[in-house]
Amino acid sequence: MKKLLSILFLFSYTIIVAQNFAEKDYYLIDSLDLNTLSTEDNKLLNTYLEQYHNAKDDTLKIKALTQICDNMVNESWKKYQLFHVAFLEKRINSGYDEKYRINYLKNYAGALNNLGIIYQESGELEQGLNTYEKCLKIHSELNNQGEIAICHTNMGVIYYRQGNIPKALQAYQKGLEIGDSLLRNDKNNQDFKAGIGSTLNNIGIIYHSQGDNKNALLYYKKSLKINRKVNDKAGVANALNNIGSIYVELMNFPLANKYYQEAIEVNKDIKDIKQLALNYQNIGNLFSHQGDYVLAQEYLQKSIDLCVQINDKYGLSGSTHNLGLAQKGIGNNIIAKQYIKRALEIAIEIKNPKLIMNTSKSLFEIFEEESNYNQALELYKLHIKMRDSLNSESTQKAAIQQQAKYEYEKQKAVDDAEHEKQIAIEQEAKEKQTILTYTTAGGLGLVAIFLLVVFNRLKVTRKQKNIIEEQKQEVENQKEVVELAHNELEEKNKEITDSIQYAKRIQNAILPPNKVVKEYLQESFIYYKPKDIVAGDFYWLESVAPTSNKKENILLFAAADCTGHGVPGAMVSVVCNNGLNRSVREYGLTDPGEILNKTREIVVQEFEKSEEEVKDGMDIALCSLEENKLQYAGAHNPLWIIRDGKLFETKANKQPIGQFDNPEPYTTHTLELQKGDSIYIFSDGYADQFGGDKGKKLKTANFKQLLLSIQKEPMEKQKQLIDEAFENWKGDLEQLDDVCVIGVRI
């Protein structure tokens, strides 16, 4: 009932506006705040309005109105669009002859489409859907198949934003079916191809929202290919942006950034503010994933500013939410909570289930950390409700059924054509049958001759049998040769395995024994899990005796990750381990940054001896411990300290130990420790492991959460829990890389 009343109100409002505007056309220009327009837009508007006022008949008036409304499709121009719709409704119902009526209907459908876009972008989804349905009805009456396909696609966008995945996919598939049909009859029509490219992208978005990255990437790339062919720059930018989002989830950050930056350049070229805002949001998220929250906030704020400029509430909610997460990442939970609350309010205002699901989850986690369990419980319930509505079994089945139906109907069309072809073949076969009947009798005569030939061939066959027996014996002899070769291969394989096992004993010899580690670091653990028999990861410990400048022993320890794993990684690890030992023992260095500088110099010198270019090296986190003073330097690998239930991260230099363009000295960070502090250094193998229900990477955020959750346990118990968590996550999947984690409690 409420929906019906709102539709009647809208219809009445448009008619009233039309009547008022018809009496006083000058009200059009007075109804908007033109201070928000650029000089160019002002000039353009005044040109069209002058044409409208000077028009001698309705046809010219409609032409001028259409130019205004087609060039300015955004919420600030809603009054113009409403006037345009009402103006045309009045003309259609005023009794013009059929020729003029059809012309008005075409313009009316175009005006409804523009109004639908405005409703859609401002979050008035129900009004947008109603408007698109009216537009579809008119195009169906005119049998305008291309525009019917566009209407279905537009309705699919609104269904998707409402969280109605089955209807969204049904609408997209309908648009795709019509587009395919039109393209079969007109293979070179660029508009049809562009429409198909847009619809493929939208289907990719649905698969993406369901967590099916494989199919999502497939549809996005199909869309990108078509859009590039037809030079649809907006479609190209949209597909590039979506592909970048997939690669973020696959943790391929360089490739994600490549697609995002390409999308930004295209959107700047076509001045698409909405998509540019989305690009900035995505790059902000990318930097958040990489732990660079300063750059993340810069890009997210750019996105927010653009969303406010064009009143894009959907984008505003997403960017505000992500800005809150970036604040949370640097420990500003109070500010983070304010941003995420605002994002949730906007999501609820525009009734978007996906945004509500994401923002309520983030807010629930903050309240849980604050021990505000009542608020946390309410938000958790909201999150679960939205998640279930989006990912329910019936929703996923409906999506699969719609895709299967479309593929079936496409195949059926092919099969029908094939069937008709088969009927023609069978008809031709019947005609030939008559001829064959007459020739059969003649064929029987030939049988007698054939029998004579067979008798003769039997003699030949006996001779061939003897030859085959000889060949069989030869095969048996060859089989024996193969078995000998197989045994020899197994023996060689055993020799190789024995050599690698011996290499493992050599590598273990350069690792500090557990007894020595416990002598210097009583409350500690080393979790070391090579992917293969030998590893590219290694851990290192060195105690430097007191000197005239140092009263206490200086304890150096490190977790290192050399290029590769297995035998190649182990060979690199020997070179890098030697570099660390020489830096301390030969050059007398104890400052972590200076040790890494000297180690890099030694490693580069070693590899430069080769005639081939060698770019191997290592990432490392190196610590120096003297009483309660900790010094740290790192190449890619950070230092984490957990104190009073909070995790503090010290970042490493973004350059490896090895060949690197424009290298800089490594930074030594000095920190004062407190009793009870827990120190963690590690390689990237743990966080990069694939597993879980969806086969995704564990990720750094989950690793942090695990360490925070086990702080009350002794260090050896922590090692056990870390191993159990790793194995449970990995499940039946192969271990991706070597793993090394060192934990020390003060």
VEXMAR-740651 format. One line per 5 residues: number of its first residue (from 1); their letters; for each residue x, y, z of C-alpha. Coordinates in nm, 3 decimals. Example, Ala and Ser with C-alpha at 12.3 -4.5 7.8 and 13.67 -1.06 7.14 Angstrom:
<atoms>
1> as> 1.230:-0.450:0.780  1.367:-0.106:0.714;
</atoms>
This chain:
<atoms>
1> mkkll> 0.000:0.000:0.000  0.282:0.238:0.095  0.457:0.161:-0.233  0.138:0.238:-0.430  0.090:0.567:-0.247;
6> silfl> 0.449:0.671:-0.312  0.409:0.597:-0.686  0.084:0.795:-0.700  0.248:1.082:-0.515  0.542:1.084:-0.757;
11> fsyti> 0.310:1.077:-1.058  0.095:1.361:-0.915  0.405:1.563:-0.834  0.544:1.532:-1.187  0.211:1.644:-1.340;
16> ivaqn> 0.187:1.943:-1.102  0.546:2.039:-1.179  0.476:2.010:-1.551  0.171:2.237:-1.528  0.356:2.497:-1.325;
21> faekd> 0.657:2.485:-1.557  0.439:2.506:-1.864  0.292:2.830:-1.732  0.624:2.981:-1.631  0.913:2.828:-1.823;
26> yylid> 1.158:3.076:-1.676  1.118:2.893:-1.344  1.348:2.626:-1.484  1.659:2.838:-1.455  1.555:2.988:-1.120;
31> sldln> 1.496:2.646:-0.962  1.863:2.549:-0.939  2.166:2.685:-0.758  2.380:2.770:-1.058  2.676:2.860:-0.834;
36> tlste> 2.753:2.487:-0.823  2.797:2.474:-1.201  3.112:2.533:-1.398  3.123:2.828:-1.639  3.107:2.584:-1.931;
41> dnkll> 2.794:2.409:-1.792  2.626:2.745:-1.726  2.690:2.851:-2.083  2.561:2.520:-2.219  2.246:2.534:-2.006;
46> ntyle> 2.163:2.889:-2.112  2.206:2.794:-2.479  1.957:2.507:-2.450  1.710:2.715:-2.245  1.720:2.991:-2.505;
51> qyhna> 1.643:2.732:-2.772  1.354:2.605:-2.558  1.199:2.949:-2.502  1.239:3.046:-2.868  1.096:2.718:-3.002;
56> kddtl> 0.795:2.768:-3.229  0.649:2.422:-3.176  0.658:2.130:-2.930  0.897:1.926:-3.141  1.169:2.191:-3.104;
61> kikal> 1.089:2.237:-2.733  1.131:1.862:-2.677  1.460:1.866:-2.868  1.596:2.144:-2.642  1.477:1.968:-2.324;
66> tqicd> 1.631:1.642:-2.439  1.967:1.814:-2.493  1.955:1.953:-2.138  1.860:1.624:-1.977  2.090:1.399:-2.182;
71> nmvne> 2.394:1.615:-2.108  2.328:1.661:-1.735  2.228:1.330:-1.575  2.286:1.382:-1.200  2.076:1.445:-0.891;
76> swkky> 2.112:1.825:-0.894  1.921:1.822:-1.226  1.636:1.606:-1.101  1.384:1.894:-1.141  1.471:1.926:-1.509;
81> qlfhv> 1.432:1.551:-1.559  1.096:1.549:-1.378  0.980:1.842:-1.592  1.097:1.665:-1.907  0.905:1.345:-1.815;
86> aflek> 0.588:1.533:-1.721  0.606:1.754:-2.033  0.620:1.448:-2.257  0.346:1.262:-2.067  0.116:1.555:-2.125;
91> rinsg> 0.192:1.563:-2.499  0.148:1.185:-2.537  -0.196:1.195:-2.375  -0.313:1.508:-2.557  -0.441:1.338:-2.874;
96> ydeky> -0.163:1.402:-3.130  -0.169:1.181:-3.438  0.024:0.851:-3.437  0.331:0.993:-3.614  0.393:1.252:-3.342;
101> rinyl> 0.291:1.012:-3.065  0.563:0.759:-3.159  0.821:1.037:-3.168  0.709:1.155:-2.822  0.718:0.796:-2.692;
106> knyag> 1.082:0.758:-2.799  1.178:1.082:-2.624  0.967:0.988:-2.321  1.149:0.653:-2.284  1.484:0.833:-2.303;
111> alnnl> 1.376:1.081:-2.035  1.259:0.796:-1.809  1.595:0.623:-1.852  1.781:0.940:-1.743  1.550:0.984:-1.444;
116> giiyq> 1.605:0.619:-1.349  1.981:0.675:-1.349  1.941:0.975:-1.115  1.727:0.772:-0.873  1.972:0.484:-0.890;
121> esgel> 2.280:0.695:-0.815  2.111:0.886:-0.530  2.007:0.562:-0.355  1.633:0.594:-0.430  1.630:0.239:-0.560;
126> eqgln> 1.255:0.166:-0.550  1.176:0.481:-0.749  1.454:0.394:-0.991  1.314:0.044:-1.044  0.963:0.178:-1.106;
131> tyekc> 1.099:0.428:-1.358  1.300:0.163:-1.547  0.989:-0.062:-1.560  0.790:0.221:-1.723  1.078:0.272:-1.967;
136> lkihs> 1.080:-0.103:-2.048  0.705:-0.101:-2.114  0.739:0.178:-2.372  1.034:0.020:-2.553  0.841:-0.311:-2.562;
141> elnnq> 0.548:-0.131:-2.724  0.787:0.018:-2.982  0.965:-0.321:-3.019  1.300:-0.146:-2.969  1.507:-0.455:-2.882;
146> geiai> 1.837:-0.275:-2.818  1.679:-0.040:-2.565  1.488:-0.332:-2.407  1.824:-0.501:-2.341  1.953:-0.179:-2.177;
151> chtnm> 1.643:-0.158:-1.954  1.694:-0.515:-1.831  2.059:-0.441:-1.756  1.971:-0.120:-1.564  1.709:-0.307:-1.361;
156> gviyy> 1.970:-0.574:-1.287  2.196:-0.307:-1.133  1.918:-0.197:-0.896  1.825:-0.556:-0.804  2.192:-0.619:-0.723;
161> rqgni> 2.214:-0.310:-0.502  1.900:-0.425:-0.322  2.069:-0.761:-0.256  1.826:-0.953:-0.480  2.090:-1.164:-0.656;
166> pkalq> 1.854:-1.405:-0.842  1.652:-1.122:-0.998  1.971:-0.929:-1.079  2.122:-1.225:-1.261  1.790:-1.296:-1.436;
171> ayqkg> 1.776:-0.937:-1.563  2.139:-0.943:-1.680  2.090:-1.274:-1.860  1.779:-1.138:-2.033  1.976:-0.836:-2.153;
176> leigd> 2.260:-1.062:-2.268  2.023:-1.293:-2.461  1.873:-0.999:-2.650  2.218:-0.851:-2.719  2.349:-1.184:-2.853;
181> sllrn> 2.042:-1.221:-3.076  2.081:-0.870:-3.218  2.453:-0.921:-3.275  2.393:-1.241:-3.473  2.188:-1.037:-3.720;
186> dknnq> 2.420:-0.735:-3.721  2.772:-0.854:-3.637  2.937:-0.514:-3.676  2.699:-0.310:-3.457  2.922:-0.137:-3.202;
191> dfkag> 2.633:-0.040:-2.973  2.523:-0.402:-2.933  2.880:-0.506:-2.855  2.916:-0.229:-2.597  2.592:-0.338:-2.430;
196> igstl> 2.714:-0.698:-2.412  3.045:-0.578:-2.266  2.860:-0.387:-1.993  2.636:-0.683:-1.910  2.929:-0.926:-1.892;
201> nnigi> 3.094:-0.689:-1.645  2.778:-0.681:-1.431  2.757:-1.062:-1.426  3.122:-1.064:-1.316  3.026:-0.835:-1.026;
206> iyhsq> 2.763:-1.087:-0.912  3.010:-1.377:-0.916  3.259:-1.151:-0.735  3.004:-1.075:-0.463  2.946:-1.453:-0.417;
211> gdnkn> 3.320:-1.514:-0.366  3.362:-1.691:-0.703  3.678:-1.507:-0.813  3.752:-1.750:-1.096  3.426:-1.684:-1.284;
216> allyy> 3.430:-1.315:-1.188  3.774:-1.269:-1.345  3.661:-1.461:-1.654  3.361:-1.228:-1.711  3.560:-0.911:-1.630;
221> kkslk> 3.826:-1.000:-1.888  3.560:-1.083:-2.151  3.407:-0.741:-2.082  3.745:-0.566:-2.107  3.819:-0.732:-2.443;
226> inrkv> 3.487:-0.625:-2.597  3.501:-0.270:-2.455  3.850:-0.219:-2.597  3.735:-0.338:-2.939  3.446:-0.088:-2.948;
231> ndkag> 3.653:0.187:-2.779  3.406:0.217:-2.488  3.641:0.399:-2.249  3.396:0.401:-1.957  3.348:0.025:-1.995;
236> vanal> 3.726:-0.028:-2.020  3.786:0.169:-1.699  3.513:-0.020:-1.514  3.649:-0.361:-1.616  4.010:-0.260:-1.532;
241> nnigs> 3.899:-0.147:-1.188  3.712:-0.472:-1.119  4.002:-0.689:-1.238  4.230:-0.495:-1.001  3.994:-0.578:-0.712;
246> iyvel> 4.020:-0.950:-0.790  4.401:-0.936:-0.785  4.391:-0.759:-0.446  4.197:-1.055:-0.306  4.451:-1.291:-0.465;
251> mnfpl> 4.726:-1.088:-0.286  4.890:-0.996:-0.619  4.934:-0.630:-0.522  5.167:-0.518:-0.807  4.924:-0.650:-1.072;
256> ankyy> 4.627:-0.498:-0.886  4.799:-0.158:-0.875  4.878:-0.183:-1.249  4.508:-0.229:-1.338  4.395:0.043:-1.091;
261> qeaie> 4.640:0.302:-1.226  4.536:0.226:-1.584  4.170:0.270:-1.483  4.248:0.608:-1.321  4.413:0.738:-1.638;
266> vnkdi> 4.110:0.638:-1.847  3.860:0.792:-1.602  4.059:1.116:-1.585  4.054:1.125:-1.966  3.672:1.086:-1.983;
271> kdikq> 3.616:1.291:-1.663  3.407:1.017:-1.496  3.402:1.143:-1.137  3.199:0.851:-0.998  3.437:0.586:-1.132;
276> lalny> 3.740:0.796:-1.040  3.612:0.804:-0.680  3.583:0.424:-0.687  3.940:0.397:-0.822  4.073:0.610:-0.537;
281> qnign> 3.877:0.397:-0.289  4.026:0.078:-0.427  4.384:0.210:-0.426  4.330:0.323:-0.067  4.225:-0.032:0.019;
286> lfshq> 4.530:-0.166:-0.161  4.765:0.045:0.053  4.574:-0.065:0.367  4.633:-0.429:0.271  5.004:-0.350:0.245;
291> gdyvl> 5.007:-0.173:0.585  5.073:0.175:0.441  4.787:0.349:0.621  4.912:0.705:0.553  4.883:0.666:0.176;
296> aqeyl> 4.562:0.468:0.225  4.399:0.760:0.408  4.514:1.008:0.141  4.345:0.814:-0.143  4.032:0.733:0.059;
301> qksid> 3.983:1.101:0.147  4.010:1.187:-0.226  3.737:0.930:-0.291  3.513:1.074:-0.018  3.551:1.428:-0.153;
306> lcvqi> 3.445:1.319:-0.502  3.150:1.112:-0.369  3.023:1.415:-0.173  3.063:1.629:-0.486  2.831:1.405:-0.692;
311> ndkyg> 2.617:1.279:-0.400  2.719:0.916:-0.458  2.596:0.766:-0.130  2.692:0.411:-0.225  3.054:0.510:-0.287;
316> lsgst> 3.054:0.746:0.014  2.957:0.462:0.250  3.228:0.233:0.113  3.509:0.492:0.125  3.410:0.618:0.471;
321> hnlgl> 3.406:0.259:0.599  3.752:0.191:0.456  3.889:0.517:0.597  3.769:0.397:0.937  3.952:0.066:0.886;
326> aqkgi> 4.271:0.256:0.797  4.241:0.456:1.120  4.192:0.130:1.308  4.503:-0.008:1.141  4.716:0.265:1.301;
331> gnnii> 4.544:0.224:1.639  4.302:0.521:1.627  3.997:0.321:1.734  3.795:0.623:1.852  3.822:0.801:1.515;
336> akqyi> 3.778:0.469:1.335  3.451:0.408:1.519  3.316:0.750:1.416  3.391:0.689:1.047  3.247:0.336:1.044;
341> krale> 2.930:0.447:1.231  2.874:0.712:0.963  2.934:0.454:0.688  2.675:0.221:0.847  2.420:0.505:0.872;
346> iaiei> 2.457:0.577:0.498  2.435:0.207:0.411  2.111:0.174:0.609  1.978:0.493:0.449  2.025:0.351:0.096;
351> knpkl> 1.921:-0.001:0.210  2.226:-0.179:0.066  2.268:-0.524:0.228  2.632:-0.572:0.127  2.743:-0.236:0.269;
356> imnts> 2.539:-0.297:0.585  2.699:-0.640:0.623  3.057:-0.508:0.590  3.019:-0.198:0.808  2.828:-0.377:1.087;
361> kslfe> 3.101:-0.643:1.102  3.378:-0.382:1.141  3.182:-0.192:1.406  3.104:-0.515:1.590  3.478:-0.595:1.610;
366> ifeee> 3.557:-0.251:1.757  3.285:-0.278:2.023  3.405:-0.628:2.105  3.760:-0.498:2.157  3.615:-0.230:2.387;
371> snynq> 3.424:-0.502:2.582  3.097:-0.330:2.492  2.927:-0.665:2.443  2.566:-0.543:2.420  2.641:-0.315:2.124;
376> alely> 2.870:-0.580:1.975  2.594:-0.843:1.991  2.339:-0.620:1.816  2.581:-0.539:1.535  2.685:-0.902:1.503;
381> klhik> 2.319:-1.001:1.460  2.280:-0.736:1.190  2.594:-0.859:1.012  2.475:-1.222:1.014  2.129:-1.122:0.890;
386> mrdsl> 2.275:-0.934:0.593  2.534:-1.203:0.520  2.272:-1.478:0.514  2.046:-1.273:0.287  2.330:-1.233:0.036;
391> nsest> 2.490:-1.576:0.055  2.198:-1.808:0.129  2.196:-2.145:-0.043  1.882:-2.057:-0.237  2.048:-1.741:-0.371;
396> qkaai> 2.352:-1.927:-0.494  2.141:-2.205:-0.647  1.926:-1.949:-0.828  2.235:-1.784:-0.974  2.370:-2.116:-1.095;
401> qqqak> 2.032:-2.218:-1.240  2.000:-1.890:-1.434  2.349:-1.935:-1.582  2.274:-2.298:-1.671  1.943:-2.195:-1.831;
406> yeyek> 2.118:-1.938:-2.051  2.392:-2.180:-2.156  2.124:-2.446:-2.227  1.919:-2.212:-2.446  2.228:-2.108:-2.640;
411> qkavd> 2.319:-2.473:-2.696  1.957:-2.556:-2.789  1.967:-2.299:-3.069  2.282:-2.465:-3.203  2.127:-2.813:-3.165;
416> daehe> 1.809:-2.707:-3.351  2.013:-2.587:-3.645  2.210:-2.911:-3.638  1.885:-3.112:-3.627  1.753:-2.941:-3.940;
421> kqiai> 2.077:-3.018:-4.114  2.048:-3.385:-4.008  1.693:-3.409:-4.154  1.823:-3.287:-4.489  2.101:-3.545:-4.478;
426> eqeak> 1.852:-3.825:-4.401  1.630:-3.721:-4.694  1.925:-3.737:-4.925  2.012:-4.080:-4.781  1.660:-4.216:-4.865;
431> ekqti> 1.702:-4.110:-5.225  2.030:-4.291:-5.240  1.876:-4.605:-5.085  1.685:-4.685:-5.404  2.005:-4.683:-5.600;
436> ltytt> 2.175:-4.905:-5.342  1.897:-5.166:-5.363  1.962:-5.218:-5.735  2.332:-5.245:-5.684  2.305:-5.505:-5.404;
441> agglg> 2.242:-5.792:-5.645  2.556:-5.709:-5.833  2.742:-5.697:-5.505  2.646:-6.057:-5.422  2.820:-6.173:-5.731;
446> lvaif> 3.135:-6.012:-5.612  3.116:-6.206:-5.282  3.209:-6.530:-5.454  3.518:-6.369:-5.599  3.597:-6.225:-5.255;
451> llvvf> 3.589:-6.575:-5.095  3.851:-6.697:-5.337  4.069:-6.402:-5.244  4.022:-6.480:-4.871  4.136:-6.841:-4.918;
456> nrlkv> 4.453:-6.715:-5.077  4.509:-6.464:-4.798  4.491:-6.741:-4.535  4.815:-6.880:-4.669  4.975:-6.539:-4.641;
461> trkqk> 4.839:-6.498:-4.286  5.016:-6.812:-4.167  5.346:-6.668:-4.280  5.267:-6.334:-4.107  5.186:-6.517:-3.784;
466> niiee> 5.538:-6.655:-3.769  5.676:-6.303:-3.820  5.451:-6.169:-3.539  5.579:-6.438:-3.300  5.934:-6.323:-3.369;
471> qkqev> 5.835:-5.957:-3.310  5.665:-6.054:-2.982  5.987:-6.206:-2.857  6.171:-5.888:-2.952  5.918:-5.682:-2.747;
476> enqke> 5.978:-5.908:-2.447  6.349:-5.840:-2.476  6.285:-5.464:-2.493  6.066:-5.489:-2.182  6.359:-5.630:-1.990;
481> vvela> 6.571:-5.337:-2.106  6.304:-5.089:-1.986  6.288:-5.257:-1.644  6.665:-5.229:-1.612  6.645:-4.857:-1.703;
486> hnele> 6.367:-4.805:-1.446  6.576:-4.967:-1.173  6.870:-4.750:-1.271  6.647:-4.439:-1.255  6.526:-4.532:-0.907;
491> eknke> 6.886:-4.577:-0.797  6.978:-4.232:-0.935  6.676:-4.081:-0.761  6.785:-4.236:-0.432  7.134:-4.093:-0.480;
496> itdsi> 6.987:-3.744:-0.536  6.761:-3.774:-0.231  7.054:-3.893:-0.018  7.256:-3.592:-0.139  6.977:-3.352:-0.044;
501> qyakr> 6.945:-3.520:0.298  7.316:-3.468:0.346  7.275:-3.104:0.240  7.009:-3.075:0.509  7.260:-3.193:0.772;
506> iqnai> 7.503:-2.930:0.647  7.235:-2.659:0.659  7.129:-2.767:1.009  7.493:-2.732:1.115  7.487:-2.356:1.041;
511> lppnk> 7.163:-2.307:1.240  7.210:-2.232:1.612  7.122:-2.540:1.826  6.811:-2.516:2.043  7.029:-2.555:2.356;
516> vvkey> 7.229:-2.242:2.263  6.911:-2.046:2.183  6.759:-2.133:2.524  7.086:-2.037:2.698  7.054:-1.679:2.577;
521> lqesf> 6.675:-1.650:2.528  6.510:-1.851:2.803  6.153:-1.741:2.723  6.149:-1.798:2.346  6.057:-2.031:2.062;
526> iyykp> 6.166:-2.086:1.704  5.898:-2.226:1.471  6.088:-2.351:1.166  5.904:-2.545:0.894  6.083:-2.587:0.557;
531> kdiva> 5.865:-2.653:0.251  6.114:-2.911:0.118  6.400:-3.110:0.273  6.625:-2.803:0.267  6.508:-2.443:0.293;
536> gdfyw> 6.568:-2.086:0.185  6.453:-1.962:0.530  6.699:-1.974:0.820  6.735:-1.832:1.169  7.056:-1.684:1.308;
541> lesva> 7.196:-1.602:1.652  7.525:-1.447:1.762  7.643:-1.332:2.107  7.898:-1.048:2.115  8.115:-1.030:2.428;
546> ptsnk> 8.144:-0.703:2.630  8.395:-0.442:2.515  8.529:-0.122:2.663  8.223:0.059:2.526  7.971:-0.214:2.606;
551> kenil> 7.934:-0.349:2.959  7.688:-0.627:2.878  7.671:-0.903:2.620  7.495:-0.797:2.300  7.270:-1.069:2.163;
556> lfaaa> 7.194:-1.062:1.790  6.919:-1.278:1.642  6.737:-1.282:1.308  6.475:-1.453:1.092  6.576:-1.458:0.725;
561> dctgh> 6.400:-1.553:0.400  6.626:-1.614:0.099  6.509:-1.619:-0.262  6.334:-1.946:-0.347  6.308:-2.264:-0.146;
566> gvpga> 6.447:-2.617:-0.169  6.804:-2.665:-0.296  6.834:-2.322:-0.475  6.704:-2.141:-0.166  6.939:-2.336:0.062;
571> mvsvv> 7.241:-2.239:-0.152  7.147:-1.870:-0.128  7.095:-1.908:0.249  7.455:-2.031:0.294  7.589:-1.720:0.117;
576> cnngl> 7.366:-1.487:0.322  7.441:-1.663:0.653  7.812:-1.626:0.579  7.757:-1.255:0.510  7.597:-1.204:0.853;
581> nrsvr> 7.877:-1.395:1.029  8.150:-1.194:0.854  7.977:-0.862:0.927  7.984:-0.937:1.301  8.296:-1.152:1.346;
586> eyglt> 8.528:-0.999:1.085  8.412:-0.636:1.084  8.304:-0.617:1.450  7.961:-0.463:1.378  7.675:-0.476:1.633;
591> dpgei> 7.436:-0.208:1.502  7.160:-0.392:1.304  7.142:-0.135:1.025  7.523:-0.139:0.975  7.523:-0.521:0.981;
596> lnktr> 7.263:-0.531:0.702  7.456:-0.271:0.498  7.777:-0.476:0.522  7.592:-0.807:0.458  7.437:-0.663:0.142;
601> eivvq> 7.783:-0.553:0.026  7.927:-0.903:0.088  7.634:-1.084:-0.080  7.648:-0.860:-0.389  8.026:-0.913:-0.416;
606> efeks> 7.982:-1.291:-0.399  7.718:-1.301:-0.671  7.907:-1.055:-0.895  8.176:-1.322:-0.938  7.934:-1.512:-1.162;
611> eeevk> 7.945:-1.448:-1.538  7.564:-1.449:-1.536  7.353:-1.181:-1.367  7.232:-1.307:-1.025  6.958:-1.109:-0.853;
616> dgmdi> 6.903:-1.347:-0.562  6.920:-1.225:-0.204  6.717:-1.226:0.114  6.455:-1.050:0.325  6.538:-1.033:0.696;
621> alcsl> 6.435:-0.901:1.036  6.745:-0.850:1.257  6.738:-0.762:1.630  7.004:-0.657:1.878  6.918:-0.709:2.248;
626> eenkl> 7.117:-0.545:2.528  6.938:-0.563:2.867  6.604:-0.381:2.799  6.722:-0.196:2.487  6.618:-0.347:2.155;
631> qyaga> 6.758:-0.233:1.823  6.603:-0.353:1.496  6.664:-0.322:1.123  6.482:-0.504:0.846  6.473:-0.574:0.474;
636> hnplw> 6.101:-0.613:0.389  6.030:-0.814:0.709  5.887:-0.607:1.003  5.918:-0.633:1.382  5.607:-0.685:1.597;
641> iirdg> 5.597:-0.613:1.970  5.289:-0.705:2.176  5.246:-0.509:2.499  4.937:-0.510:2.724  4.724:-0.679:2.459;
646> klfet> 4.816:-0.435:2.177  5.040:-0.501:1.879  5.295:-0.238:1.770  5.464:-0.273:1.431  5.803:-0.135:1.328;
651> kankq> 5.835:-0.136:0.951  6.133:-0.255:0.751  6.313:-0.086:0.461  6.148:-0.181:0.130  6.466:-0.321:-0.026;
656> pigqf> 6.621:-0.671:-0.013  6.969:-0.783:0.079  7.104:-0.816:-0.275  7.102:-0.634:-0.609  6.868:-0.331:-0.594;
661> dnpep> 6.842:-0.008:-0.795  6.935:0.303:-0.592  6.989:0.125:-0.257  6.974:0.325:0.067  7.132:0.255:0.410;
666> yttht> 6.916:0.037:0.632  6.748:0.215:0.924  6.822:0.109:1.283  6.522:0.152:1.515  6.588:0.171:1.893;
671> lelqk> 6.314:0.071:2.139  6.295:0.047:2.519  6.134:-0.280:2.627  5.919:-0.349:2.931  5.887:-0.667:3.132;
676> gdsiy> 5.624:-0.891:2.974  5.678:-0.757:2.618  5.663:-1.022:2.345  5.884:-0.980:2.035  5.807:-1.151:1.701;
681> ifsdg> 6.009:-1.162:1.381  5.928:-1.390:1.088  5.942:-1.467:0.716  5.638:-1.425:0.489  5.567:-1.798:0.451;
686> yadqf> 5.316:-1.819:0.738  5.085:-1.535:0.627  5.110:-1.633:0.255  4.988:-1.991:0.304  4.672:-2.082:0.113;
691> ggdkg> 4.396:-2.268:0.297  4.071:-2.227:0.488  3.725:-2.294:0.348  3.785:-2.090:0.030  4.150:-2.173:-0.038;
696> kklkt> 4.263:-1.812:0.021  4.580:-1.677:0.183  4.588:-1.663:0.564  4.703:-1.295:0.548  4.894:-1.078:0.793;
701> anfkq> 4.580:-0.954:0.973  4.481:-1.308:1.074  4.838:-1.384:1.182  4.832:-1.076:1.409  4.498:-1.183:1.554;
706> lllsi> 4.637:-1.530:1.627  4.940:-1.391:1.814  4.721:-1.155:2.019  4.489:-1.442:2.114  4.770:-1.660:2.262;
711> qkepm> 4.957:-1.399:2.466  4.866:-1.557:2.801  5.038:-1.883:2.703  5.408:-1.969:2.767  5.631:-1.935:2.462;
716> ekqkq> 5.665:-2.310:2.397  5.286:-2.345:2.416  5.258:-2.054:2.169  5.481:-2.247:1.927  5.248:-2.549:1.952;
721> lidea> 4.938:-2.335:1.894  5.099:-2.156:1.596  5.180:-2.493:1.439  4.826:-2.628:1.499  4.671:-2.313:1.348;
726> fenwk> 4.899:-2.339:1.043  4.818:-2.707:0.980  4.444:-2.653:1.029  4.447:-2.360:0.785  4.658:-2.548:0.526;
731> gdleq> 4.443:-2.860:0.541  4.507:-3.082:0.237  4.672:-2.805:0.034  5.044:-2.804:-0.041  5.271:-2.585:0.176;
736> lddvc> 5.345:-2.273:-0.032  5.681:-2.160:0.109  5.930:-2.208:0.391  5.808:-2.082:0.731  6.015:-1.927:1.011;
741> vigvr> 5.872:-1.749:1.318  6.076:-1.639:1.623  5.908:-1.531:1.948  6.085:-1.386:2.253  5.929:-1.272:2.582;
746> i> 6.113:-1.021:2.801;
</atoms>
